[in-house]
Amino acid sequence: MTRKIFTGARIFDGHRFHDDKALIVSDGRVEAILAKNDLPAGEQVHLDGGILSAGFVDAQVNGGGGRMLNDEPSVASMHMIAEGHRPYGTTGLLPTLITDTAHATTAAIEAATDAVKTNRGVAGLHLEGPHLAPARKGAHLAQLMRPVEDSDVRALIAARQSIGTLLVTMAAEQVTPRQVRALSEAGVIVSIGHSDCSSEAAEERFDAGARGVTHLFNAMSQLGHRAPGLVGAAIDHPSVWCGIIADGHHVDPKALRTALRAKRGEGKLFFVTDAMSLVGSDRETFTLNGRTVRRERGGFCSKLVLSDGTLAGSDVDMASTIRYGVTYLDLALSEALRMASLYPARFLRLKNHGHLSAGSRADLVHLTDAIEVTRTWISGEAA
């Protein structure tokens, strides 16, 4: 048995803080949290203050470390993206393919099937398209968008069986409740997004099994007092999870604070980065479906825009979203940490991620008191 004893930091187990305790890790799994005067033998890992938490889980990562998944949907790209986000505390993520060709989608599925087996931070795959609504296309290419066919349902169910964790973003206009039910019952995680639907249409898909909403407020029908839209349906439905982009550009903090107060269903809002390739890179531009995206510096963090000013994903990392939550959204540090770890893991049904309980994966991040990442571990090994 390989045992490591982590001491010297406050431990956040996903639910509460533990002071003057030690985290015991055996063979890549959490064994226990113990008082420092009751420790077994093992390799000592002393941390100089700060916070030791479960590593962050990101359900929507288009790129990082200089690579976009769409550029090359391969195992190597997925590893590069995961490694690009690891310095910011993310130890488990879903590489995300935005709307693309059938060939690219097939390649991404094949790559994810292999990448999840390597224990290098790839926890599954997110397909954000092509079943989106052109009316809410955002930075996606409308000409590639199309309705879900029954052959797509069969292919996605097969992909889920090979990958394990498969998240698909679909517009309510492009998928029927019957198709949502078939996907959900087979374990595919369906999220409604890039949709101009009514609240009633959204609720039909939620009741059929759609589990979440992709980047709440962005690229969707908004909350009106007589037409609540997808935003209103998502906030009101108690079982629906909502990813949010907290970077100071995608959503005004007043809207996010309102959603945090209003959301029915405890712990159903979680952070996503929607990050592009420039996270973890010093480049200033990249290409998305043949279009140049540039980094504009300023504000809480930089923003990424097309030539017409359309936001094209984000330039934010997960540690920064936690700082944003504490600073601008009135979140307690414990809740901000949960929104980056425990809640997204629950949404994705990753039972052994996002918390430090006996038997959970020892995917760890050490933070300073200023919420800056110093070190990460995957299955107890320095990463």
Residue pairs with C-beta under 8 A, 6 or more apart in sequence:
1 26
1 27
2 26
2 27
2 28
2 43
2 380
3 24
3 25
3 26
3 27
3 31
3 40
3 41
3 42
3 43
4 24
4 25
4 26
4 42
4 43
4 44
4 45
4 362
4 380
5 22
5 23
5 24
5 25
5 39
5 40
5 42
5 43
5 44
5 45
6 22
6 23
6 24
6 25
6 45
6 47
6 52
6 364
7 22
7 36
7 44
7 45
7 46
7 47
8 46
8 47
8 48
8 49
9 47
9 48
9 49
9 50
9 51
9 52
9 366
10 17
10 18
10 19
10 50
10 51
10 52
11 17
11 18
11 21
11 22
11 23
11 33
11 51
11 52
11 53
11 356
12 18
12 51
12 52
12 53
12 54
12 334
12 337
12 356
13 33
13 54
13 355
13 356
13 357
14 53
14 54
14 337
14 338
14 341
14 342
14 354
14 355
14 356
14 357
15 342
15 355
16 334
17 51
17 334
18 33
20 35
20 36
21 33
21 34
21 35
21 36
22 33
22 34
22 35
22 36
22 39
23 30
23 33
23 52
23 356
23 364
24 30
24 31
24 32
24 33
24 34
24 39
24 40
24 42
25 31
25 362
25 380
26 42
27 380
28 361
28 362
28 379
28 380
28 381
29 359
29 360
29 361
29 362
29 379
29 380
30 356
30 357
30 358
30 359
30 360
30 361
30 362
31 358
32 358
33 356
47 366
47 375
49 368
49 369
50 366
50 367
50 368
50 369
50 374
51 333
51 337
51 366
51 367
51 368
51 369
52 364
52 365
52 366
52 367
53 337
53 341
53 356
53 364
53 365
53 367
54 341
54 342
54 345
54 353
54 354
54 355
54 356
54 360
54 363
54 364
54 365
55 89
55 90
55 91
55 92
55 341
55 353
55 363
55 364
55 365
55 376
55 377
55 378
56 88
56 89
56 90
56 91
56 92
56 318
56 319
56 340
56 341
56 365
57 90
57 91
57 92
57 93
57 123
57 340
57 341
57 344
57 345
57 348
57 350
57 353
57 354
58 85
58 90
58 92
58 93
58 94
58 271
58 272
58 273
58 275
58 318
58 340
58 344
59 93
59 94
59 126
59 167
59 243
59 270
59 272
59 344
59 347
59 348
60 94
60 96
60 126
60 128
60 214
60 215
60 243
60 272
60 273
60 274
61 81
61 85
61 90
61 93
61 94
61 95
61 96
61 126
61 273
61 274
61 275
62 68
62 69
62 70
62 95
62 96
62 97
62 98
62 128
62 274
62 275
62 276
62 277
62 313
63 69
63 70
63 71
63 81
63 84
63 275
63 276
63 277
63 278
63 279
63 286
63 313
64 80
64 81
64 82
64 83
64 84
64 85
64 275
64 276
64 277
64 279
64 280
64 281
65 80
65 81
65 83
65 84
65 85
65 277
65 279
65 280
65 281
66 80
66 84
66 277
66 278
66 280
66 281
66 283
67 77
67 80
67 81
67 84
67 277
68 77
68 276
68 277
68 286
68 288
69 77
69 78
69 81
69 95
69 96
69 97
69 108
70 97
70 98
70 100
70 104
70 288
70 289
71 77
71 277
71 287
73 97
73 100
73 104
73 105
73 107
73 108
73 111
74 107
74 111
75 111
75 114
75 115
75 118
77 95
77 111
78 95
78 111
78 112
78 115
78 122
79 115
79 118
79 120
79 121
79 122
81 93
81 95
82 90
82 93
82 95
82 120
82 121
82 122
83 120
83 121
83 280
84 277
84 279
84 280
84 281
85 93
85 121
85 273
85 275
85 279
85 280
85 317
85 318
86 121
86 376
86 383
87 280
87 373
87 376
88 279
88 280
88 317
88 318
88 319
88 320
88 373
89 317
89 318
89 319
89 340
89 365
89 367
89 373
89 376
90 121
90 317
90 318
91 121
91 363
91 364
91 365
91 376
91 377
91 378
91 383
92 121
92 123
92 345
92 350
92 353
92 363
93 121
93 122
93 123
94 122
94 123
94 124
94 125
94 126
94 165
94 167
94 348
95 108
95 112
95 115
95 122
95 125
95 126
96 125
96 126
96 127
96 128
96 274
97 104
97 105
97 108
97 125
97 126
97 127
97 128
97 129
98 128
98 129
98 139
98 140
98 288
99 128
99 129
99 130
99 132
99 140
99 141
99 144
99 145
100 129
100 130
100 144
100 289
101 144
105 127
105 130
108 125
108 127
109 125
109 159
109 162
109 163
112 122
112 124
112 125
112 163
113 159
113 162
113 163
115 122
116 122
116 123
116 124
116 163
116 164
116 165
119 378
119 379
120 378
121 378
121 383
123 165
123 348
123 350
123 353
124 163
124 164
124 165
124 166
124 167
124 348
125 159
125 163
125 165
125 166
125 167
126 167
126 168
126 169
127 156
127 166
127 167
127 168
127 169
128 140
128 169
128 193
128 194
128 214
129 140
129 144
129 145
129 169
129 194
130 144
130 145
130 146
131 145
131 146
131 147
131 148
131 152
131 168
131 170
131 171
131 174
131 175
132 140
132 145
132 169
132 170
132 171
132 174
132 193
132 194
132 195
133 145
133 171
133 173
133 174
133 194
133 195
133 196
133 197
134 142
134 145
135 196
136 171
136 194
136 195
136 196
136 219
136 220
136 221
137 145
137 194
137 219
138 194
138 218
138 219
138 310
138 311
138 312
139 288
139 293
139 306
139 310
139 311
139 312
139 313
140 194
141 289
145 174
146 174
147 173
147 174
147 175
148 170
148 174
148 175
148 176
148 179
150 179
153 179
153 182
153 183
156 166
156 168
156 183
156 188
157 182
157 183
157 186
157 187
157 188
159 166
160 166
160 186
160 187
160 188
161 186
161 187
165 189
165 348
165 349
165 350
166 187
166 188
166 189
167 188
167 189
167 191
167 348
168 183
168 188
168 189
168 190
168 191
169 191
169 192
169 193
169 194
169 214
170 180
170 190
170 191
170 192
170 193
170 195
171 192
171 193
171 194
171 195
171 196
171 197
172 192
172 195
172 197
172 201
172 202
172 204
172 205
172 230
173 195
173 196
173 197
173 201
175 190
175 205
177 204
177 205
177 207
177 208
178 208
180 190
180 205
180 208
180 209
180 210
181 208
181 209
183 190
183 209
184 190
184 208
184 209
184 210
184 211
185 209
189 211
189 212
189 347
189 348
189 349
190 205
190 209
190 210
190 211
190 212
191 210
191 211
191 212
191 213
191 214
191 243
192 202
192 205
192 206
192 210
192 212
192 213
192 214
192 230
192 234
193 213
193 214
193 215
193 219
193 220
194 214
194 219
194 220
195 202
195 219
195 220
195 221
195 230
196 220
196 221
196 230
197 221
197 229
197 230
198 221
198 227
198 229
199 221
199 227
199 228
199 229
199 230
199 232
199 233
199 236
200 233
202 229
202 230
202 233
202 234
202 237
203 233
203 237
206 233
206 237
206 239
206 240
210 240
211 239
211 240
211 241
211 347
212 240
212 241
212 242
212 243
212 347
213 220
213 230
213 234
213 240
213 241
213 242
213 243
214 243
215 243
215 244
215 245
215 250
215 272
215 274
216 231
216 234
216 235
216 242
216 243
216 244
216 251
216 259
216 269
217 231
217 244
217 250
217 251
217 255
217 259
218 245
218 250
218 251
218 311
220 229
220 230
220 231
221 227
221 229
221 230
221 231
222 229
222 231
223 229
223 231
223 232
223 235
224 232
228 236
233 240
234 240
234 242
235 242
235 259
235 262
235 263
235 264
236 264
237 264
237 265
238 264
238 265
238 268
239 265
239 268
240 265
240 268
241 268
241 269
241 270
241 343
241 346
241 347
242 259
242 263
242 268
242 269
242 270
243 270
243 271
243 272
243 344
243 347
244 251
244 256
244 259
244 269
244 270
244 271
244 272
245 251
245 271
245 272
245 273
245 274
245 314
245 316
245 321
246 256
246 271
246 316
246 321
246 324
246 325
246 328
246 329
247 273
247 300
247 301
247 303
247 314
247 315
247 316
247 320
247 321
247 324
248 299
248 300
248 301
248 324
248 328
249 299
249 300
249 301
249 303
249 311
249 314
250 274
250 311
250 314
253 328
253 329
256 328
256 329
257 329
257 330
259 269
260 269
260 329
260 330
260 331
263 269
267 338
267 342
267 343
267 346
268 343
269 339
269 343
270 339
270 340
270 343
270 344
270 347
271 318
271 321
271 322
271 325
271 339
271 340
271 344
272 344
273 279
273 314
273 316
273 317
273 318
273 321
274 313
274 314
275 313
275 314
275 315
275 316
275 317
276 286
276 288
276 293
276 304
276 312
276 313
276 314
276 315
277 283
277 286
278 284
278 286
278 295
278 302
278 304
278 315
279 315
279 316
279 317
280 317
283 295
284 294
284 295
285 292
285 293
285 294
285 295
286 292
286 293
287 293
288 306
288 312
291 306
291 307
292 306
292 307
293 304
293 305
293 306
293 312
293 313
294 304
294 305
295 302
295 303
295 304
295 315
296 302
296 303
296 304
296 305
300 320
300 324
300 328
301 314
301 315
301 316
301 320
302 315
303 311
303 314
303 315
304 311
304 312
304 313
304 314
304 315
305 311
305 312
306 312
316 324
318 340
319 367
319 371
319 372
319 373
321 336
321 339
321 340
322 333
322 336
322 337
322 339
322 340
322 371
323 371
325 331
325 335
325 336
325 339
326 332
326 333
326 336
326 371
329 336
331 339
333 371
341 353
341 354
341 355
342 354
342 355
343 354
344 354
345 351
345 353
345 354
345 355
346 354
352 359
352 360
352 361
353 360
353 361
353 363
356 362
356 364
361 379
362 377
362 379
362 380
363 376
363 377
363 378
363 379
364 376
364 377
364 380
365 373
365 375
365 376
365 377
366 373
366 374
366 375
366 376
367 373
367 374
368 374
375 382
376 382
376 383
377 383
